[in-house]
Amino acid sequence: MAQRRNNKQNKRQMMRSAPENRGLRYPPEFERQPPKVYGEPFIILEDSEKNTFIYKAGAWVPHSESIAQCRELGQVKELPQRLNGRVRYEVRYSE
């Protein structure tokens, strides 16, 4: 039977191929951004024609902003439940 060759590197070969500077001399400098604070969440519906609706006084009323505009102003999460074929989103605006 034929023997298999093991393609393992020798310790000497590994030491020769290692870079001279293994780590950074100084840690990278960066400024931490303060955490964003978001307000109370509210629910918005979006239909297939990209119209948005907000729940007010027991009814779904048309909303002036689209989901894309809401994403620019705050945090938007898509909720897994759908309502009459419309997508539900939870929106929080930054304070």
N, C-alpha and C positions, 0 to 999 in steps of 0.2 A: 504494500500500500504506500501511496505517496504521503509524505509528511507535509503538514501545513507550516507555513512560516508565520511567526508571530511578528507583527509590525509594532513592536513596543520600542519607545525611544530609550536610549541609555541615559542614566543620570547625568553623565558628563555632557552629553549633547543638549540636554534640557538646560543645564546651567550656562552653556555657551550661548544659547539662543535667547536667553532672558534679556530684557532691556536693562540698561544701566540704571535708569531712574525709575524705580518701581512705584513710587507714590508721589503725591504732590508735596512740595515743601511747605506750602501755606494753604490753608483751606480757602476755597473760593469765597469772595466777598459778595454778599447780596443783601438787599433790604427786604425785610418781611412786610408784606402788605397787611393792614389790619383786616380782621374778618368782616365780611359783609353782614349787615343786620337786615333781615327781611321782615316785613309786616305780616299781618294776618292773611291766611290764604283764602281765596275765593274760587269758585268753579265757573268755568267758561265752556260752552259747547261750540263746536265747529262742525258745520255741515259739509256736504261734498262740494259745494260751490264756494267754500272758504268764507262763508258768512259766520260771524260769531254772535253768541247770545249769552246773556248773563241772567241769573235768577234773581228777580226782584219782586217783592210783594206777591209771591205765589205764582208768578208767571215768568216765562222765558222772554226777555226783552232784548231786541237787537243791541249789540255792543259796538261802540265806535271804533275800537282798535282791533287789528287782526292779530293772530297768534305770533306772527313774525315781529310785529311792533312790541308785543308783550315780552318777547324774548330779549329784545334790546333793553327794555326798561327794568326787567326783573328776572325772576326764576320761574320757569315753566316746566311742569311735569305732566306727561300724558298718563291718564288713569286707565286701568285695564277695562273698566266697565264702559259699555257704550249705551247710549240712550236714544232709541228710535233711529238707529243708524248714524247717529252723530257721535263724534269723538269728544270725550270729556278731558279737560285740562285743569290742573290746579295751578293757579297763578299767585305769585307773591311779588310785590314791588319792593324795591330796596328803599329804606328810609333815609 
